């Protein structure tokens, strides 16, 4: 029996259009990211957004930057100082309404862009001095409108841990929506929660306990309140990165299901491998692969359904770093 959970529908992920290789940048070029187009793109459906072109600006166009109040900067052209802030915001209101129907489970922004950068964008003060404290106009309104959606910039996704955590959030949110779509029953939520306990434990045991209490009280709450609160806790928990220490604790917990089945040598070997991962000498894929082997060998029903063993497509090789 396979330990692979179904990943359901392909996740729909918003993305800055230039990252897909489209020539929409101010200079007529693009910023294609090969990992996104050639690797990750095999497993998701992209929803491209270029705020500058979609709000009516031409290609090529004069470059722009943020200036003024750091908390609410203006979007202005660099040479002629034309203010496009209101134009961008008017367009954004309609685009956000359209995106509500796209079932997005995340967004990848173009770093350093005055419209799409999600952090550390230059804001010029009244003396013309830049400070890396801003958020792009479009990125800010998107994140305010969809506060629970995972968001990242393409540059940060070259960090192994950030990439793994972002992609894990995307696939988990897709599975959650698949699980509860059309049948917002207590049973659907119980089933989803039961199959994701170890994955949640690896991110936040505290949130796992709180989610367990919420599910136990499901009959006392209205469906809207129950599912809204559960999704908030789910995404808050997954935003906290899993660490080697937390992963090791989960693996030891899983090993407990084989107390009467493993030989003493097999148990010692598994514990040694788990400890080497905790200490940073082995990637997570090593102990997970061995544990998955025992799950298949002994047909352990609880672990067979745990998303922790396969939270995202194996081909992405996200657990191969120490």
C-alpha positions in Angstrom: 0.0 0.0 0.0 1.3 3.4 -0.9 2.2 6.1 1.7 1.6 8.8 -0.9 -1.4 11.0 -0.2 -3.3 12.5 -3.1 -2.2 16.1 -3.8 -5.6 16.7 -5.4 -6.0 19.4 -7.9 -2.9 21.2 -9.2 -2.3 24.2 -7.0 -3.1 27.5 -8.7 -0.3 30.0 -7.8 -0.2 33.7 -8.7 3.1 34.9 -10.1 4.7 38.1 -11.4 4.5 37.7 -15.2 8.1 38.6 -15.9 9.3 35.6 -13.9 7.7 33.3 -16.5 9.9 34.8 -19.2 7.4 37.3 -20.6 8.9 40.6 -21.9 6.9 42.9 -19.7 9.5 44.7 -17.7 10.1 48.4 -18.0 13.1 47.9 -20.3 11.2 45.4 -22.5 12.9 42.4 -21.0 12.0 39.7 -18.5 13.3 38.0 -15.4 12.7 34.3 -16.1 13.4 32.0 -13.2 14.3 28.5 -14.4 13.3 26.8 -11.2 9.9 28.3 -11.4 9.3 27.7 -15.1 11.1 24.4 -15.6 10.8 22.6 -12.3 8.1 23.9 -10.0 5.9 24.8 -13.0 5.4 21.1 -13.8 3.3 20.8 -10.7 1.3 24.0 -10.5 -0.9 26.1 -12.7 0.4 29.7 -12.9 -1.9 32.7 -12.7 0.4 35.5 -14.1 0.0 39.1 -13.0 1.9 42.1 -14.2 0.5 45.2 -12.4 2.3 47.8 -14.4 1.3 46.5 -17.8 -2.2 45.5 -16.7 -2.9 49.0 -15.3 -2.2 50.4 -18.7 1.5 51.3 -18.8 3.4 50.5 -22.0 6.4 48.2 -22.7 9.0 49.6 -22.6 8.3 52.4 -20.2 10.0 54.8 -17.9 11.4 53.1 -14.7 9.6 53.9 -11.5 10.4 53.9 -7.8 8.7 54.4 -4.4 9.1 57.7 -2.6 7.7 59.6 0.4 6.1 58.1 3.5 7.8 54.8 4.2 4.4 53.3 5.4 2.5 54.6 2.4 4.9 55.6 -0.4 3.9 56.9 -3.8 4.7 55.1 -7.1 6.4 57.7 -9.4 8.4 57.7 -12.6 12.1 58.1 -11.9 12.8 60.9 -14.5 9.6 62.8 -15.1 8.1 62.2 -11.6 4.6 61.2 -12.8 2.6 59.7 -9.9 1.0 56.4 -10.9 -0.1 55.5 -7.4 -3.9 56.0 -7.8 -3.9 54.4 -11.2 -2.3 51.3 -9.8 -4.7 51.2 -6.8 -7.8 51.6 -9.0 -6.6 48.7 -11.2 -5.7 46.6 -8.1 -9.2 46.7 -6.7 -10.7 45.1 -9.7 -7.8 42.6 -10.1 -8.2 41.5 -6.5 -11.9 40.8 -7.1 -11.1 38.7 -10.1 -8.4 36.7 -8.2 -10.9 35.8 -5.5 -12.4 33.4 -8.1 -9.0 31.8 -9.0 -8.7 29.6 -6.0 -5.1 30.8 -5.5 -3.0 29.0 -2.8 -0.1 31.3 -3.0 1.8 34.1 -4.9 5.4 34.6 -6.0 6.4 38.2 -6.4 9.3 39.9 -8.2 11.9 41.0 -5.7 12.8 44.7 -5.5 10.0 45.8 -7.8 8.2 49.1 -6.7 4.9 47.5 -7.7 5.6 43.8 -6.8 8.4 43.6 -4.2 7.1 42.1 -1.0 9.8 43.5 1.3 13.0 45.6 1.4 12.0 47.7 -1.6 13.8 51.0 -1.9 11.8 54.1 -0.8 13.4 57.4 -1.6 13.1 60.2 1.1 12.7 63.9 0.4 16.5 64.2 0.0 16.5 61.5 -2.7 18.2 59.0 -0.4 17.0 55.3 -0.8 16.0 53.2 2.2 15.2 49.5 1.8 12.1 49.5 3.9 9.2 49.5 1.4 6.6 47.1 0.0 5.5 47.3 -3.6 2.1 48.9 -4.2 0.6 45.8 -5.7 2.2 43.4 -3.3 1.0 45.4 -0.3 -2.7 45.4 -1.3 -2.5 41.7 -2.3 -1.1 40.7 1.0 -3.7 42.8 2.9 -6.5 41.3 0.8 -5.3 37.7 1.2 -3.6 37.6 4.6 -3.5 33.8 4.9 -2.0 33.0 1.5 1.6 32.0 1.4 3.7 34.6 -0.5 7.4 34.7 -1.4 9.8 36.4 -3.8 11.7 34.5 -6.4 15.1 35.3 -5.0 14.3 34.0 -1.5 13.1 30.7 -3.1 16.7 29.8 -3.9 17.1 29.3 -0.1 16.5 25.5 0.5 14.5 26.0 3.8 12.4 28.9 2.5 11.6 27.0 -0.7 10.6 23.9 1.1 8.4 25.7 3.6 6.6 27.8 0.9 5.9 24.8 -1.3 4.8 22.7 1.6 2.3 25.4 2.6 0.9 25.5 -1.0 0.3 21.8 -1.3 -1.2 21.5 2.2 -3.6 24.4 1.5 -4.6 22.8 -1.8 -5.3 19.5 0.0 -7.3 21.2 2.7 -9.5 22.9 0.2 -10.0 19.7 -1.8 -10.9 17.9 1.5 -13.6 20.3 2.5 -15.0 21.5 -0.8 -18.7 20.7 -1.1 -18.9 18.9 2.2 -18.3 21.2 5.1 -19.0 18.5 7.6 -17.3 17.7 10.9 -16.2 14.4 9.4 -14.4 16.0 6.5 -12.4 18.2 8.9 -11.7 15.3 11.3 -10.3 13.2 8.4 -8.1 16.0 7.2 -6.8 16.8 10.6 -6.1 13.2 11.4 -4.0 12.7 8.3 -2.0 15.9 8.9 -1.2 15.6 12.6 2.5 14.7 12.1 3.0 17.4 9.5 1.6 20.0 11.8 3.6 18.6 14.7 6.8 19.3 12.7 5.8 22.9 12.4 4.1 23.8 15.7 3.0 21.4 18.4 1.3 24.3 20.1 -0.9 25.0 17.1 -1.6 21.3 16.6 -3.0 21.1 20.2 -5.1 24.2 19.6 -6.4 22.8 16.3 -7.2 19.5 18.0 -9.3 21.3 20.7 -11.1 23.2 17.9 -11.9 20.0 16.0 -13.2 18.4 19.3 -15.6 21.4 19.7 -16.8 21.2 16.1 -20.4 20.4 17.0 -20.6 23.5 19.2 -19.6 25.9 16.4 -21.2 27.0 13.2 -19.6 25.7 10.0 -18.4 29.2 8.9 -16.7 29.9 12.2 -15.2 26.4 12.5 -13.7 26.3 9.0 -12.5 29.9 9.1 -10.8 29.4 12.4 -9.3 26.1 11.4 -7.8 27.5 8.2 -6.3 30.5 10.2 -4.6 28.1 12.6 -3.5 25.8 9.7 -1.7 28.5 7.8 -0.3 30.1 10.9 1.2 26.8 12.0 2.7 26.0 8.5 4.2 29.5 8.3 6.5 28.4 11.2 9.4 26.5 9.7 10.0 22.8 10.6 13.4 22.3 12.1 15.7 19.3 12.3 14.8 19.1 16.0 11.1 19.2 15.5 11.3 16.7 12.6 13.4 14.4 14.7 10.7 14.5 17.4 8.0 13.6 14.8 10.1 10.7 13.5 10.6 9.3 17.0 6.9 9.6 17.5 6.3 7.6 14.3 8.8 5.0 15.3 6.7 4.3 18.4 4.1 2.6 16.2 6.6 -0.2 15.5 7.5 -1.1 19.1 6.6 -4.8 18.7 7.6 -5.1 15.0 11.2 -3.9 14.5 14.2 -5.9 15.5 16.5 -4.4 18.1 19.1 -3.7 15.4 16.5 -2.0 13.2 15.3 0.2 16.0 18.9 1.2 16.9 19.6 2.0 13.3 16.5 4.2 13.0 17.3 6.1 16.1 20.8 6.7 15.0 19.7 8.1 11.7 17.1 10.3 13.3 19.8 11.7 15.7 22.1 12.4 12.8 19.4 14.3 11.1 18.7 16.3 14.3 22.4 17.1 14.5 22.4 18.3 10.9 24.5 15.5 9.3 21.7 13.8 7.3 19.0 15.3 5.1 15.4 14.7 6.2 14.8 12.4 3.1 17.0 9.7 4.7 15.0 9.0 7.9 11.7 9.6 6.2 12.6 7.1 3.5 13.5 4.5 6.1 10.3 5.1 8.1 8.3 4.9 4.9 9.8 1.6 4.2 8.6 0.2 7.6 5.2 1.7 7.0 4.9 -0.2 3.8 6.4 -3.4 5.1 4.2 -3.6 8.2 1.1 -1.9 6.8 0.9 0.6 9.6 -2.5 2.2 9.0 -2.1 5.4 11.0 1.2 6.3 9.4 0.1 5.2 5.9 -2.2 8.2 5.7 0.1 10.8 7.3 1.0 13.7 4.9 4.3 14.2 6.7 5.8 11.3 4.8 5.0 12.9 1.4 3.8 16.5 1.7 4.7 17.5 -1.8 5.8 15.9 -5.1 9.0 13.8 -4.6 10.4 15.1 -7.9 11.0 18.6 -6.3 13.7 17.1 -4.1 12.9 19.4 -1.3 14.1 17.3 1.6 17.5 16.5 0.1 19.5 19.2 2.0 21.1 18.7 5.4 
